[in-house]
Amino acid sequence: MRLGARVFKTGIAITFALVLAKLLQLPSPVFAGISAVFAMQPTIYRSYLSLIEQVQANVIGAIFAIVFTLIFGHDPFIIGLTAILVIALFLRLRLESSISVALVTVIAIMEYTEQHFIEFALIRFSTIMLGVLAAFVVNLVFLPPKYEKKLYTKIVEYTEHILKWIRMNVRHASEHHLLKEDIEKLKENMMKLDQLYLLYKEERTYFRKHKYSKSRKLVLYRQMIVATNRALETLKLLHRLENELAHTPAELQNAIKNELDCLLNYHDQILLKFIGKVKSDPQSQFVTEACSGKKGLIHSFLNHYAEQSIKQENYQLFPLIGAIIEYSHQLEHLDTLIESFHHYHKEEHVVPTPEEQE
């Protein structure tokens, strides 16, 4: 089991909050540790937004707790009613993510039954806010997340896995049921990739030079994900139409195989070009083949369609041919974006390959 940076930061934030609470001699420092857990976020930007939201949540929760306690007392029924009203208000304000910490504030304040209630409420409120601030400081200083490396590594990993299955499928070397199971896993992986992209998008840059580069990289990584999704869509159609393809003429099967082999090599080259392991050359052999191979594929398919009587199985191949052509278009667009990126950011540091990160 591999523990991520967020796990360690959560532990550090809890420790930091508890130590600060004890140094300030605040009673019940455990509430500082609890609020630190709620305040920990995966990115610095989200941590900042969480800080703002949780300050609002704590203030609202403390006001409700103090007012209801002064008016109605500390009865458990009153505490539950206050919690319901706080939840309803937060849902109305669309602050669902801050409900938990607000309820902690309400319970922490309303459970007091002795004198000097206002003083106690302010101390409890300060203790909870201390945990929120401790989590923000830890997220800002310790192990700041670097989602670009994770994003690129996962894109390469998932892409290579998909391309491997396509190569085996067009050579009739894949197990049907194993590929079906793996396609489902790949769908889930692509959804996780979209989430990782959003986390990278939320990372903030503080210099104008880096902002321009980040904007271009966002477009690049988005297109990388689109190209990988097109490869996955092609794999799904190859798997679903495996039987139909087996009964097509050898000429058409070879045209599909040759075009896919070219596109898979082209995809590999594009990813290597981004990290500088392949020379940037708009007139490369792979580009020429990718642009001309589509014509040969369409020609072979139309010949097959014209020579056969109109049957249902002929129509079933249309989505596959369209997916291959769309995959080719997305790769060409990605190649163009990478060429443009290297042209305007020649000195820009790109992410290392997975081998170099280890």
C-alpha positions, 0 to 999 in steps of 0.5 A: 500500500502506497501512502500519498502526500495528502495522507502525510499532510493530514497527519502533520496538520493534526499534529500541528493543530494540537501542538498549537492548541496546547501551547496556547493553553486552549481547553479541549484541543481535540477540536482543533485536530478535528477541524484540521481534518475537515480543512485538508484539501488536495490543492493549495487553491482548494485549500484557500477556498476551503479556508474562506468557506470554513471561516464562514461556516464557523461564524454561522455555526457559532452564532446559531449555537450562541443564540439558541443556547442563550434563548432555549438552553442546552437540551439535546432536542435544542441542539438537534433542532439547531443542527437541522436549521444550520443544515437547511441554511447551508443547503440554501446558501449552497455551502454543502461542503462546509456543513460538517465543520459548522455542525462540529462548531454547533455541538462543541459550543452547545454542549457547555452547561456551566457559567461564563458561556460567552467566554467558553463559546469564543474559546471553542470557536477559536480552537476550531478556527485554529485547526482550520488555519493549521491545515491551510498552513500545512497545505501551503508549506509542506509537500505542495502538490505537483499534479502535472507529473501525475497527470502526464504519467497517468496519461502515458500509462493508460495510453500505452495500455490501450495501444497494447490491447489494440495491437493485440486485437488487430492481430487476433491475439487478445482474449475476448473476455479479458479484454472486456473486463479491462475495457471497463477498468480503462473507462474508470481510469479515464474518469479518474484522469479527468479528475486529475486534470481538474486538480492540475487546472486548479494549481495556480501560477504567480508569474506571467511567463508561467501563466502563458505556458500553463494555459498552453499546457492545459490545452495540450493535456486536454487534447492528450486525454481526448486522443486517448479517449478516441483510442479507447473508443476504437478499442471498444469498437474493435472488441464489439465488431471482432466477429464482423471483422473476421468475415471481411475480405483480407484487403479490408482487414489489412487496411484497418491493421496497417492504418491502426499500426501507423496511428499507434506508432504516431501516438507513441511518437507524439508523447515522446515528442512532447518530452523532447525525445523525438525531434519536432518535424511537421513533415515527419514520416509518421505525419505523412503516413497518418494523413495518407493512410485514411484515404487508403482505408476509406478506399478499401472500405468503399470497394468492399461495400460496393462489391457486396450486396447491402447487408446489415453487417456492412453498416455495422462497420461504419462506426469503426471506420469513423472512429479510426478516422476521428482518432487520426484527426485528434492525433494530428491536432495534438501533434500541431499543438505540441509543435506550437508549444515547443515553438513558443516555449523552447526553454520550457521545462517539460515533465520527466518521463516515468522512468526519470521520476523514479 
